[in-house]
Amino acid sequence: MNAVEVLARFATGFARTPLTAEVAHHAQRAVIDWYASIYPGLDTPAVQVLMQTMADDLDRGAAQLVQGRQATTRAAALIQGTAAHAAEVDDSFRDAMYHPGAATIAAALAVAQSTGADGPAFLRAVVLGYEISTRIGVVMGRPHYRYWHNTGTMGSFGAAAAAASLLKLDEAAFANTLAIAATFSAGLQQAFRLEAMAKPLHAGRAAEAGVLAAQLAAGGMRSSLDVLEGESGLGKAMSEGADWSAVGATLGTDFHITRLTFKNHIGCGHTFAAIDGAQALQQQHGFTHANIERVALGVYQPTLDIAPHVDPQNADQARFSLHYMVATALVHGSVRLSAFEPDRLNDPATRALMQRIHKALDPEVDAAFPGRRGARVTITLRDGRQLTLLQLDRKGDPELPLSDADLEGKLMELATPVIGEGEAHALLGRIWQLHQSEILP
């Protein structure tokens, strides 16, 4: 069997197996985080431009945006997949180097609305999208992540699997859905090295691509079923040494959705271990930013590549600036949405501390990537003390997980300014009841 056929066989069998309480609960946690991520993304420039451009597909169609506007199915997936990634607060699965929620849940929600699916079917589609796409991402490995933005490439498979599940495709059509999605997989990391405004479009386009792939397969479209492992396939073209032989080995027994990372800060996740380590040293030793002579950060290579800005000129660059993220955490105590307001971006104390921050590749930290996302933090104080901490994980990683209460607080913090406290509480209630409800969030 080809890899897409292995995945499709599991998917169609999975449709007949009830979700366990544990897996359903973790899927609900992912949905809560998705809603927490989408609301601050709605007002970003990228989403505003996209909404204007997609005007012909709004105020009609069978799907509904979180703001209440009608939309066509694919437009809803595109817009909400983009919005869920735009504020840089969405979930991730470390081993696949990938933010699965933005595209997968956007596609699942759009198709669920368009087909009249209930809560359990929606949750099942979400789980399936996570399980299939993360396994493809794991096989593609670190060589893929060198050039490609996995949220755009692997996201198309998460969206496709979720959509195919809700469309109740048979095994052959499901396999073709994944094969078609492979031809749509795209998203270059270079697209956000200088200017990150278009970066969230990778998630949105992945959501749209997955939905389209499933719709085409439902209509009889076919594609080469060896598209992942073939001589000119995804593995050869976009990775090195990709081995598909065990791609489905743990499906149904090891659920990746139970081991997600949920962001505890806002911005590029590759900066979070350095933030956590610096804040831990600050809390342990009681110094202020004014006491700091020098900060040395030993990080893994993607931190240097993806968060390179030493003098960020706008909010997008600041989210991808290791210097800014660590400095603002040490000066202001946190990195929340307020960290990217104009007055904070130009805060004199933060800018001064940034000049005293230095970064370098740490071979030990780099060798642990992607399974561990650490940083070695050394802070030299003006009184001569030198403090060092190896921060192996980030708060929000499976080793240091956010609790249900933490995730609820994240949604309340980020959704309340947009929809109000009462509606945010009501939304939480609907999500926690999805496993037994005919009503979608």
NULUM-159000 format. One line per 4 residues: their letters; for each residue x, y, z of N, C-alpha, C. Coordinates in steps of 0.05 Angstrom, whole numbers. Layout:
BEGIN
a> X Y Z X Y Z X Y Z | ...;
***
This chain:
BEGIN
mnav> 17 -24 0 0 0 0 17 25 0 | 9 45 -14 22 71 -13 15 85 14 | 31 105 21 28 118 47 0 131 50 | -9 144 28 -36 156 31 -58 135 34;
evla> -53 111 23 -73 90 27 -72 79 55 | -49 77 67 -47 69 95 -62 88 113 | -58 114 108 -71 134 124 -101 134 119 | -109 130 94 -138 130 88 -152 106 100;
rfat> -139 83 100 -151 59 113 -156 64 142 | -136 75 156 -141 82 184 -164 101 187 | -164 122 171 -184 143 173 -213 132 170 | -217 115 151 -244 105 147 -252 85 168;
gfar> -233 71 179 -240 54 202 -245 70 227 | -230 92 230 -232 109 253 -260 121 255 | -273 124 233 -300 136 232 -320 118 247 | -314 93 251 -332 74 264 -324 69 293;
tplt> -304 84 303 -294 79 331 -300 104 347 | -314 102 369 -319 125 386 -294 137 397 | -293 163 400 -270 176 413 -270 169 442 | -246 163 453 -245 159 482 -249 186 496;
aeva> -255 185 521 -259 210 536 -234 227 537 | -211 213 539 -185 228 540 -180 242 514 | -183 228 491 -177 240 465 -197 263 460 | -223 259 466 -243 280 462 -236 304 478;
hhaq> -226 300 503 -219 323 520 -196 339 508 | -176 325 498 -153 339 487 -161 353 461 | -180 342 446 -190 356 422 -205 381 430 | -220 380 452 -234 404 461 -214 425 471;
ravi> -192 417 483 -171 436 491 -160 449 466 | -156 434 444 -145 446 420 -165 466 408 | -191 460 409 -211 478 399 -212 504 415 | -209 501 442 -208 525 459 -185 543 451;
dwya> -162 530 447 -138 546 439 -142 559 412 | -155 545 394 -160 556 367 -177 581 369 | -198 580 385 -214 604 388 -199 627 402 | -182 620 421 -166 640 434 -147 653 414;
siyp> -138 638 394 -119 648 375 -133 665 353 | -157 658 346 -170 671 323 -179 699 329 | -188 704 353 -200 731 359 -179 753 357 | -155 751 368 -136 772 365 -125 774 336;
gldt> -129 752 320 -120 753 293 -138 768 274 | -164 771 282 -183 782 264 -177 811 256 | -164 826 273 -160 854 268 -132 860 257 | -117 839 251 -90 843 240 -92 853 211;
pavq> -72 868 201 -73 878 174 -76 856 153 | -63 833 157 -65 812 138 -94 802 134 | -108 799 156 -135 789 155 -154 810 144 | -149 835 150 -165 856 139 -163 858 109;
vlmq> -139 856 99 -135 856 70 -148 832 57 | -145 809 70 -157 784 60 -188 786 59 | -200 797 80 -229 800 81 -239 818 58 | -225 840 53 -232 858 32 -230 844 5;
tmad> -209 829 2 -204 815 -24 -224 793 -29 | -234 780 -8 -252 758 -10 -281 767 -8 | -287 792 -12 -314 803 -8 -335 788 -24 | -328 779 -48 -348 765 -65 -357 738 -53;
dldr> -341 728 -35 -348 702 -22 -359 705 6 | -365 730 14 -376 735 40 -406 743 38 | -420 740 60 -449 746 62 -465 727 44 | -454 704 38 -468 683 25 -454 657 31;
gaaq> -466 635 26 -453 609 30 -464 596 55 | -455 571 60 -465 554 81 -449 555 107 | -426 568 106 -409 570 130 -413 597 143 | -403 599 167 -406 624 182 -380 630 197;
lvqg> -370 655 193 -346 664 207 -353 669 236 | -332 670 253 -337 674 281 -349 701 287 | -346 720 269 -359 746 273 -389 745 266 | -398 723 254 -426 720 248 -433 722 218;
rqat> -413 731 202 -419 734 173 -419 707 159 | -437 704 140 -437 680 123 -414 681 104 | -405 657 96 -383 655 77 -386 628 63 | -374 627 39 -372 601 26 -353 583 42;
traa> -355 558 38 -340 539 54 -310 544 52 | -300 546 27 -271 550 23 -262 577 33 | -279 598 29 -271 624 39 -270 625 69 | -288 611 83 -287 610 112 -262 596 121;
aliq> -255 574 108 -230 560 115 -206 578 111 | -204 592 89 -182 610 83 -180 632 102 | -202 646 107 -201 670 125 -195 662 153 | -209 641 163 -205 635 191 -180 619 197;
gtaa> -170 604 177 -144 592 180 -122 614 182 | -125 635 166 -106 657 167 -108 672 193 | -132 678 202 -136 693 227 -125 677 251 | -129 651 251 -120 635 274 -90 634 277;
haae> -75 640 256 -46 640 256 -34 668 258 | -51 689 254 -41 716 249 -29 728 274 | -39 723 298 -29 735 322 -7 719 335 | 1 697 324 23 680 334 17 670 362;
vdds> -7 659 366 -13 647 392 -24 619 389 | -23 607 366 -35 581 361 -17 558 369 | -30 534 371 -17 510 382 5 500 363 | 20 480 373 40 467 356 44 438 365;
frda> 54 422 347 63 395 353 93 394 347 | 110 392 368 138 396 364 151 378 344 | 146 352 346 160 333 329 155 337 299 | 132 349 293 126 355 265 134 384 257;
myhp> 143 399 277 151 427 272 129 443 259 | 106 442 271 81 449 256 60 459 275 | 45 479 266 21 490 281 -4 477 268 | -13 455 279 -35 440 265 -62 453 268;
gaat> -67 467 290 -95 476 295 -105 496 275 | -89 516 267 -99 538 251 -114 528 226 | -101 511 210 -113 501 185 -133 479 190 | -126 460 208 -143 437 212 -170 444 223;
iaaa> -170 461 244 -196 468 256 -212 487 239 | -198 505 225 -212 523 207 -227 507 185 | -213 488 174 -226 471 153 -248 454 165 | -244 442 188 -264 425 201 -289 441 207;
lava> -286 465 218 -309 481 225 -325 490 200 | -311 498 180 -325 507 155 -340 484 143 | -328 461 141 -342 438 128 -364 428 147 | -360 427 173 -380 419 191 -405 436 189;
qstg> -401 462 188 -423 481 185 -438 476 158 | -423 471 137 -434 469 111 -449 442 107 | -442 422 123 -455 396 120 -475 390 143 | -477 408 162 -496 404 184 -486 383 204;
adgp> -460 380 207 -449 360 225 -453 368 254 | -453 349 272 -456 355 300 -429 356 314 | -429 362 340 -405 365 355 -386 341 355 | -396 317 360 -378 293 359 -365 289 332;
aflr> -380 293 310 -368 290 283 -346 311 278 | -351 335 288 -331 357 286 -306 350 301 | -309 341 326 -286 333 342 -270 310 329 | -285 290 318 -271 268 305 -255 278 281;
avvl> -266 296 266 -251 307 243 -226 322 252 | -228 337 273 -205 351 284 -183 331 292 | -191 311 307 -171 291 316 -158 278 292 | -173 270 272 -162 257 249 -143 275 234;
gyei> -150 300 231 -133 319 218 -106 322 232 | -107 323 259 -82 325 274 -65 300 271 | -78 276 273 -63 251 273 -49 246 247 | -63 251 225 -52 245 198 -31 266 191;
stri> -36 291 195 -17 312 186 8 312 202 | 6 307 228 31 307 245 49 284 238 | 37 261 230 54 238 222 68 244 196 | 55 257 178 69 264 153 91 284 159;
gvvm> 86 302 177 106 322 185 130 309 199 | 125 289 215 147 275 229 165 261 208 | 153 248 188 169 235 168 185 255 152 | 173 277 145 188 298 129 211 309 145;
grph> 209 311 171 232 317 188 244 344 186 | 267 346 199 281 372 201 291 382 174 | 299 365 155 307 375 129 285 391 115 | 260 382 118 238 397 106 236 425 118;
yryw> 239 426 145 236 452 159 258 472 153 | 279 463 140 300 482 133 290 504 115 | 273 497 96 264 517 76 234 521 77 | 219 501 85 190 502 83 177 508 109;
hntg> 155 523 108 139 529 132 118 507 135 | 123 490 154 106 466 157 77 472 161 | 71 495 173 43 502 177 28 505 150 | 43 513 129 31 514 103 31 487 89;
tmgs> 53 473 91 55 447 77 40 425 91 | 46 420 116 32 398 131 3 406 137 | -2 432 139 -29 441 145 -49 432 124 | -40 430 99 -59 422 78 -69 393 83;
fgaa> -52 376 95 -60 349 101 -79 348 125 | -74 365 145 -93 366 168 -120 375 159 | -121 395 143 -147 406 133 -160 385 115 | -145 372 98 -156 352 79 -168 329 94;
aaaa> -154 319 114 -164 296 129 -189 303 144 | -189 327 157 -213 336 171 -237 339 153 | -233 351 129 -254 355 110 -264 329 99 | -246 311 93 -254 285 82 -270 269 102;
sllk> -263 271 127 -278 258 149 -307 268 150 | -310 294 149 -337 306 150 -353 301 125 | -340 298 103 -354 291 78 -360 261 75 | -350 246 95 -355 217 97 -345 202 71;
ldea> -321 209 63 -310 197 39 -302 168 45 | -304 151 24 -295 124 27 -265 122 25 | -254 99 29 -225 96 31 -210 106 6 | -221 99 -18 -207 108 -42 -208 138 -46;
afan> -231 150 -40 -233 179 -43 -217 193 -22 | -215 181 2 -198 193 23 -169 193 15 | -160 171 4 -132 169 -5 -127 190 -27 | -145 193 -45 -142 214 -66 -143 242 -55;
tlai> -158 246 -33 -158 272 -20 -130 279 -11 | -117 261 3 -90 266 13 -70 269 -10 | -74 254 -31 -56 256 -54 -59 283 -68 | -84 292 -70 -89 319 -82 -77 341 -64;
aatf> -81 338 -38 -70 358 -19 -40 360 -21 | -27 338 -27 2 339 -30 11 358 -51 | -4 358 -73 3 376 -95 -2 405 -89 | -18 411 -68 -24 438 -60 -5 448 -38;
sagl> 12 431 -27 28 438 -3 49 459 -11 | 49 481 4 68 503 -1 71 520 23 | 90 538 22 95 557 43 125 559 49 | 138 579 39 167 582 43 174 598 68;
qqaf> 194 589 83 202 604 106 213 632 99 | 225 634 75 235 660 67 213 681 65 | 189 672 63 166 691 61 162 708 86 | 175 700 109 172 716 133 199 723 146;
rlea> 220 721 131 246 729 143 250 759 144 | 240 774 124 242 803 124 216 816 132 | 194 806 122 167 818 127 148 795 131 | 135 795 155 119 771 162 89 775 158;
makp> 81 797 145 52 802 142 37 779 128 | 50 767 108 36 747 92 39 719 105 | 55 716 126 59 689 138 33 675 145 | 14 688 158 -11 673 165 -26 662 142;
lhag> -22 673 118 -35 663 94 -27 633 89 | -4 625 99 4 597 95 -16 579 109 | -25 586 133 -45 570 147 -72 571 133 | -79 595 124 -105 598 111 -106 583 85;
raae> -85 586 69 -85 572 43 -84 541 48 | -71 532 69 -71 503 75 -99 494 82 | -114 510 97 -142 503 104 -159 502 79 | -156 522 62 -172 523 37 -164 500 19;
agvl> -138 494 17 -128 472 -1 -139 446 8 | -139 441 34 -149 416 44 -179 412 39 | -194 433 42 -223 432 36 -227 426 7 | -213 441 -10 -216 437 -39 -208 409 -47;
aaql> -186 398 -36 -178 371 -42 -199 351 -36 | -212 354 -13 -233 335 -5 -258 338 -23 | -265 363 -30 -287 367 -48 -282 356 -75 | -258 359 -85 -251 348 -112 -252 317 -111;
aagg> -241 305 -90 -242 276 -88 -270 266 -86 | -287 281 -72 -315 273 -69 -329 273 -96 | -319 290 -114 -331 292 -141 -318 273 -161 | -299 257 -152 -286 237 -170 -258 243 -179;
mrss> -247 265 -170 -219 272 -177 -200 252 -166 | -180 244 -182 -159 225 -173 -132 238 -176 | -113 228 -161 -85 237 -163 -67 213 -159 | -41 216 -164 -22 194 -161 -20 186 -131;
ldvl> -26 161 -125 -27 153 -97 1 148 -86 | 22 149 -102 49 147 -92 62 175 -89 | 45 195 -86 55 223 -87 73 229 -63 | 71 214 -41 89 220 -19 116 206 -22;
eges> 116 181 -30 141 165 -30 153 162 -58 | 140 170 -79 150 166 -106 176 180 -112 | 188 173 -134 214 184 -141 214 214 -145 | 191 225 -152 188 254 -155 167 264 -135;
glgk> 164 250 -113 143 256 -94 151 276 -73 | 133 280 -54 137 300 -33 163 295 -17 | 167 270 -9 190 263 7 217 270 -6 | 219 263 -32 243 268 -47 246 297 -53;
amse> 224 310 -61 226 338 -70 230 358 -47 | 219 351 -23 218 371 -2 231 362 24 | 246 340 23 260 330 47 284 314 39 | 296 300 58 320 283 53 316 257 68;
gadw> 316 235 54 315 209 67 289 203 81 | 267 214 71 241 209 83 234 180 81 | 227 168 104 220 139 105 191 136 113 | 175 127 94 146 125 98 137 98 108;
savg> 156 80 113 149 52 120 132 49 145 | 136 67 164 121 65 190 103 89 194 | 94 102 173 78 126 176 52 121 192 | 41 97 190 16 92 204 19 73 227;
atlg> 44 69 236 49 48 256 34 52 282 | 33 77 291 21 82 318 -6 95 316 | -18 97 293 -44 109 290 -65 93 307 | -80 108 322 -101 95 338 -92 86 366;
tdfh> -65 85 370 -55 78 397 -40 101 410 | -26 116 395 -11 140 405 -24 165 392 | -40 179 407 -54 202 396 -37 227 400 | -27 238 378 -10 262 380 -25 286 391;
itrl> -51 287 388 -66 310 398 -65 312 428 | -57 290 442 -54 291 471 -28 303 480 | -10 310 461 17 320 467 23 346 453 | 4 363 452 7 389 438 22 409 456;
tfkn> 33 429 444 44 452 458 24 475 454 | 16 488 476 -1 511 475 15 535 485 | 15 557 470 32 580 475 24 594 501 | 45 600 517 41 615 541 50 644 538;
higc> 62 651 516 69 678 509 58 683 481 | 59 708 472 50 715 445 74 722 428 | 77 708 406 99 713 388 111 687 379 | 135 688 367 148 664 356 155 645 378;
ghtf> 145 620 376 150 600 397 179 593 400 | 196 598 380 224 591 382 238 609 403 | 226 631 411 238 649 431 229 642 459 | 211 623 463 197 620 489 215 608 510;
aaid> 232 589 503 250 577 523 269 598 534 | 279 616 517 296 637 527 281 656 545 | 256 662 538 240 679 556 236 665 583 | 228 640 582 222 626 607 247 624 624;
gaqa> 270 618 612 295 616 627 303 642 639 | 301 664 623 308 691 634 290 699 657 | 264 694 654 245 701 675 249 683 700 | 256 658 696 262 641 719 286 651 735;
lqqq> 307 659 721 330 671 735 323 696 749 | 306 713 737 298 738 749 282 733 774 | 264 713 773 248 707 797 264 695 819 | 283 678 812 300 664 832 319 684 846;
hgft> 329 704 832 350 720 842 342 749 847 | 318 756 840 306 782 847 318 807 835 | 331 805 812 342 828 799 322 841 780 | 327 866 773 310 880 753 326 883 727;
hani> 313 892 707 327 896 681 350 916 683 | 347 935 702 368 955 705 393 944 717 | 392 921 730 415 908 742 431 891 722 | 421 888 698 433 869 679 455 883 663;
erva> 478 870 663 500 879 646 500 866 619 | 493 840 618 495 825 593 477 801 594 | 464 794 573 448 770 570 460 754 547 | 467 728 552 477 711 530 457 688 527;
lgvy> 448 684 503 428 663 497 440 642 478 | 440 618 488 449 595 471 424 580 461 | 420 579 435 395 570 424 400 550 402 | 378 538 392 380 519 369 377 536 343;
qptl> 385 523 321 388 538 296 362 552 286 | 339 539 287 315 553 277 308 579 293 | 317 581 318 313 606 333 329 628 319 | 353 622 311 369 642 298 358 649 270;
diap> 347 629 257 337 633 229 310 648 229 | 292 640 248 265 649 246 259 673 264 | 275 678 284 272 702 301 297 719 300 | 304 729 276 331 741 273 333 771 278;
hvdp> 310 785 280 310 814 280 323 825 306 | 344 841 303 357 853 326 347 882 330 | 334 893 310 324 920 312 296 921 299 | 276 908 310 250 906 297 237 933 293;
qnad> 225 937 269 214 963 263 183 963 265 | 171 940 269 142 939 271 134 914 287 | 108 911 292 99 889 309 105 862 297 | 102 859 270 108 833 258 137 825 262;
qarf> 156 844 258 184 838 263 189 833 293 | 176 847 310 180 844 339 173 815 348 | 151 804 336 143 777 343 165 757 335 | 181 764 316 203 746 307 230 758 314;
slhy> 232 770 337 257 781 346 264 769 373 | 284 751 374 292 740 400 300 762 419 | 314 782 409 323 804 426 299 818 439 | 279 825 423 257 840 433 240 823 452;
mvat> 235 798 445 217 782 461 229 778 489 | 255 772 491 267 768 517 269 794 533 | 277 815 519 280 841 533 253 851 544 | 232 849 528 206 859 538 196 842 561;
alvh> 202 816 561 194 799 583 209 807 609 | 234 813 606 250 821 630 242 848 640 | 235 866 622 228 894 631 200 895 641 | 181 882 627 153 886 633 140 861 647;
gsvr> 154 839 648 144 816 663 128 797 647 | 121 803 622 105 785 606 107 793 577 | 98 775 559 96 782 530 67 776 522 | 50 796 524 22 794 516 17 811 492;
lsaf> -8 814 484 -14 831 461 -4 859 464 | -5 870 488 4 897 493 34 901 486 | 49 879 485 77 882 479 82 892 451 | 61 890 434 65 897 405 50 923 398;
epdr> 42 938 418 32 965 414 55 984 408 | 50 1006 393 72 1024 385 88 1035 408 | 75 1042 431 91 1054 453 109 1033 465 | 100 1008 466 117 987 478 139 979 458;
lndp> 134 980 433 155 973 413 179 992 415 | 173 1016 423 195 1036 425 201 1044 454 | 194 1026 473 200 1031 501 230 1034 505 | 240 1056 517 269 1060 519 283 1039 536;
atra> 270 1030 557 283 1009 574 286 983 559 | 266 976 544 267 951 528 289 953 507 | 289 976 493 309 980 471 337 980 482 | 341 992 506 367 992 518 377 964 525;
lmqr> 359 948 537 366 921 544 372 904 520 | 358 908 498 363 893 473 392 896 464 | 404 919 469 431 923 461 451 906 477 | 442 896 500 459 880 518 453 850 515;
ihka> 437 843 496 430 814 491 447 804 468 | 458 780 472 474 767 451 465 738 448 | 466 728 423 455 701 418 476 686 402 | 475 659 405 493 642 390 481 614 390;
ldpe> 490 598 371 482 570 369 494 555 392 | 478 539 406 487 522 428 485 493 417 | 507 479 412 506 453 400 489 433 416 | 490 434 442 475 415 458 445 420 455;
vdaa> 437 445 456 409 453 453 400 446 425 | 417 451 405 409 446 377 406 417 372 | 422 400 384 421 371 380 394 359 389 | 382 372 409 357 362 420 332 370 403;
fpgr> 335 389 385 313 398 368 307 377 347 | 282 371 340 257 385 348 243 374 373 | 253 351 384 239 339 406 239 356 431 | 259 372 435 260 391 457 267 419 446;
rgar> 254 439 457 258 466 447 270 483 470 | 296 480 475 308 493 498 324 517 492 | 336 528 513 355 551 511 372 552 535 | 397 560 531 416 564 554 418 594 558;
vtit> 410 603 582 409 631 588 430 638 609 | 447 657 602 468 667 621 464 697 624 | 459 705 648 455 734 654 478 743 672 | 492 763 663 513 776 680 502 801 691;
lrdg> 503 804 718 493 828 731 515 848 735 | 507 873 740 526 895 743 543 891 768 | 534 876 788 550 871 812 570 848 808 | 571 837 783 591 817 777 581 788 778;
rqlt> 557 784 789 546 756 790 539 747 761 | 545 721 756 537 709 731 519 685 737 | 495 687 726 474 667 731 468 652 705 | 466 625 707 462 609 683 440 589 689;
llql> 424 584 668 402 564 670 399 551 642 | 398 525 642 391 510 618 361 504 619 | 345 519 603 316 516 602 310 495 581 | 304 471 589 300 449 571 274 450 555;
drkg> 253 461 568 227 462 555 214 489 560 | 192 493 547 177 518 549 151 512 565 | 142 531 581 116 527 593 95 526 571 | 79 505 571 60 500 550 68 475 534;
dpel> 93 466 536 101 441 524 89 418 540 | 89 394 529 77 371 544 90 366 571 | 116 373 573 130 369 599 121 390 620 | 112 413 610 104 435 628 77 446 618;
plsd> 56 429 618 31 435 604 15 457 616 | 0 471 599 -20 489 609 -44 473 618 | -56 480 641 -79 466 651 -104 475 636 | -126 461 641 -151 469 629 -158 498 637;
adle> -152 504 662 -158 531 672 -140 552 658 | -115 544 653 -97 562 638 -109 568 610 | -118 547 596 -129 551 569 -155 567 570 | -171 562 590 -195 578 592 -188 607 597;
gklm> -168 612 614 -159 640 618 -148 653 593 | -134 637 577 -124 647 552 -146 656 533 | -167 639 531 -189 647 514 -203 672 525 | -208 672 551 -222 696 563 -206 721 558;
elat> -179 720 561 -162 743 557 -163 753 528 | -162 735 509 -160 743 481 -186 747 467 | -207 733 476 -233 735 463 -251 757 475 | -248 762 501 -266 782 514 -265 809 501;
pvig> -242 820 494 -242 847 481 -257 848 455 | -262 825 443 -275 824 417 -305 817 419 | -312 797 436 -339 788 438 -352 792 465 | -337 802 484 -349 807 510 -346 783 529;
egea> -345 789 555 -340 768 574 -362 747 575 | -387 755 572 -409 736 573 -409 717 550 | -404 726 526 -403 709 503 -379 691 504 | -357 701 514 -333 684 517 -338 661 536;
hall> -351 666 558 -358 645 577 -377 625 564 | -397 635 549 -416 617 535 -401 600 514 | -382 611 500 -367 596 481 -352 573 494 | -339 579 517 -325 558 531 -345 535 538;
griw> -368 542 547 -388 522 554 -395 504 530 | -399 517 507 -406 502 483 -383 483 475 | -359 492 477 -336 475 469 -334 451 488 | -337 455 514 -334 433 533 -357 413 529;
qlhq> -378 420 516 -401 402 511 -401 389 483 | -380 395 467 -380 386 439 -382 356 437 | -371 341 455 -370 312 453 -398 300 454 | -418 315 463 -445 304 465 -466 324 455;
seil> -458 342 438 -477 363 430 -481 363 400 | -505 370 392 -511 373 363 -504 401 354 | -496 418 372 -490 446 366 -459 450 364 | -450 463 342 -422 470 339 -416 494 356;
p> -390 500 361 -383 523 378 -395 549 368;
***
